[in-house]
């Protein structure tokens, strides 16, 4: 999947040729460039950067000063790349695009993880990702210290409000999901979203689920209902949770908190790749 994303991105950016570089840089010219960090944060995408460079030109050489997950400060040099000047120029923007976005996600993730430090609650991402590059964004979440929820629609059954409404209710949705798993011999966990205590009670009376998502419950409402949920069923809080309120949610003892903002409301980390003659 990573290689497919890289190939599509290079094809999109280069097309029939990097004519800027082809027109003015000699074919055999050798150059060197350094990645300069221009904003404090957590760097992510270093391993991916090497993969992009090497896929385009295996003879490019990288010297790393930072690794994925390191905290970086403005002015830090993360790596130096050397080799064919044309190769460096042709891959520069793709590498920066991923590094900046992944570092922005990792930085935001690390900051939120810090807010719930000391609790037993794990921070999760969601499927609210950029189409086509989900793998990279969820990779950045892991680098930032959080955990991935399901990757896509195929690796977990997640019965949300619309599924429940279309299926004819909570009980019907759960029963149909379990029958589907048995019929198709799938090893899939079932998570059910509940919007209120009534739906929660329906889930508990039906059973046969692995996780319950308490959607838009307040911390107090979660404290009120957690004792009724068997320890064998995981619990997840989601919906309307902010950096100001996440600590209160974590302190309820809920197993997971999912935050879509990790991958849809981050600020890219500023950095640049500059030619160097040192």
N, C-alpha and C positions, 0 to 999 in steps of 0.2 A: 504493500500500500504506500509506504514512504517513497519508494522508487517511482511508482506511478505518479504520485503527486509532484515529485521533482521533475520528471520528464514532461508532464503537462505544463508545468510552470515555465520551464526553459523554452518549450515550444511556443508558448504564448508570448514570451518576452523577446525571443530572438528571431522567430520566424525564419526567413530565408537568409538571415545574417545580421550580425552586429555591425552595421555599416559605419557607425561612428568610429569604432575601433579599427575595422578593416581598412578604412580610408586613410588613417593617419598614423597608425602604430605598426612598425615593421613586424613581419611575420615571426622573426626569430628573436625579437626583443624580450629581454628578461627583466622583470620588475619585482618590487616588494611593496606591500601595503600593510598598514596596521589598523586594527579595529580599535577605535577610540570611544570609550564610554563617556557620555556627556550628561548623565543624570544618575543619581544614586538609585540603587535597586538590586533585585536579584536577577542574575543573568541566566538565560535559558536559550537553548538552541545551538550550543557550541558543538555538540556531537553531530547535529544535523548540518551545521555549516560545513564541517569537514566532509560529510557525506556528499553534499552538493558539489563542493570544489572537486573532490576526487572522482565523482561520477562524470563531471564535465571534462576534467583533465587529470588523469591519474598521476601525472608528474608534478603537480602542484605540491608544495611542501608547507606544512603548518607548524608553527611553534606556539604552544599555548602558555599563557600566563594566568588564565582563569579557567575554571571548569563549571559545568552546569550546576546551579544551586548556590554558587558563591555570591556573597554580597559584594557589589561593586560600587565604586564612587566615581563621581565626575572626574575625568582626567585619566582614569585607569586605562591601560592597554590590555585588552583581553587576549589578543593573539596577533601574530604576524604571519602573513601568507606570502610566499615567494614562488616564482616560476614564470611562465609565459605571461607577458603583460596583457595580451589580448584575452587570455583565459580569465585573468583576474577581473578585467573590465566587464566581460560578458556575464559573469556570475555575481558581480558586486550587488546589484539591486535585489536579486532574489534572496541572497544570503542575508542582506540587511532587513528585508521585509519580514522574514521569518524570525530573525534574532530580535528585532524590535517588538514584534507582536508577542512572541513567546516570553520574552523578558517582562513585558508589561503584565501578562497573565500571571507569571510566576511571582512577580513583585506584589500584585494585588492579593494573590492567594496566600503568600507568606504573611502578609499583614493581618489577614483575617484569621489565619491559623493561630497567630500570636494572641488574638483577642479571646480565644477559647482555651488557651494553654492552661493545663492543670485540671481540666475536666476529662471525662472519658468519652466525650462526643467527638466523632470524626466528621470532618468537613468534606462534602461531596460536590462535584460539579453536576451539570445537567447536559441535555442534548441541545441547549441553546448555543450552538457553535456556528462558525462560518462554514457554509456548505463547501465540501471539497477538501477542506484542510482540518477536519475534526481531529484526526489523529495527532497532529502537531499541537493543537490547542489543549487536548486532554493530556498530552505528554508534558506540556508546560505546567499544568495543574499539579501533576505528580512531582515535578521538580520543585514547585513552590511549597510542597509539604502536605498537600491534601490528597484526596482519593477520588478515583473515577467511579461514578455511578455506572449503570449499564453503558456500553459503548454506543449501541444502536438499538433498533427495534427488534433485532433478531436474537439478542442474548439474554433477554429477560421478558417475562410477561408483566406489564405494568398497566393495571386497570385504572384509568383516570376517569374524571367526571363524565366525559363524553362516551367512553366505552360503557360505563355503568348505565347511562341514560339510554344508549342505543340497545344495550343487551336486555333492558327491562328491569333493572334494579341490581343492587349489590349481590344478593343471593344468586340470581341467575348468571351474572357475570362470572362469579367465582366458580360455580358449578360447571359452566361451559369451558372455562379456562382449564380446569382440572381434567375434564373429559378430553379436551384437545391434546393435552400433554400425554395422556395415556394412549390415545388413539395413534398419535404420531411418534410415540416413544422418544419424547424430547426431555432432556435434562435441564429444565428451565425453572427458575424460581418465580414465584408469583408475589407481586407487590400490589396493594390496593390503596388508592387514595380515598380518604374520607373527608367530608366537608363539615361534619357535625357529629355530635354524640349519637344521634339516631343511626347514622350510617355506620359508625364504629360498632355499635351494639349488633347491627346486622352482620358485620364481618365476624365478630367474635362468636356469634351464634352459629354461623355457617362453618367457620374454621377453614382448614386446608389452605392457608396462606403463609408466606414466609416473612413478609414485612408489611407494616401499615404506615402509610404516609398521612400524617396529621396536617392537612392543608389549611393554612390561614387560622390555625388555633393560636390563641395567646399563650404565653408561658404559663399563666395560671390555669388555663383550661387544660394544658398538657399535664401539669401537676395533678389536676383533678382526675384525669382519665388513666394515667400510666399504671396505677395500682391494679386496674381491671384487665390489663393486657398481659397475657402469659409471657414469662421470660423467654419462652421458645420462639416468640414472634419478635422480630426486630422492629424498632420504631424509628421513624424519620419525621423531622419537622421541615416544613417548606412553606413558602408563600409569604411575601411581605416582610421577610427578615432582613434587617439592615445591620450595618456595622455598629450602630448604637444599641441594638436590641439583641444581637446574637449571643452575647455572654449570658443574658437571662435565659435564653432558650437552652443553651448548653448546660446550664446549672440545674435544669429540670431533670437531667439524667437520661434524656432521649439519646438513642444510639447514634443517629446521624442527623446532620443538618445539610440540606442541599441549597446551594446558592447559584442561581443562573448568572449573576453579575460577574462571576469569575471569568467567564468567557464572552460576555456580551457588553460589559461596561467597564472595560479596563482602559488604561492609557498606555500606549506604546512607549517603551523606554528609548530615549534619544541616544543615538550612537551613529558613528560614521566610519567609513573605510577610506583611509587616506594614503596616497602614495608616499613612500619614504625612501630616502637615499642614504640612510645611515649605515 
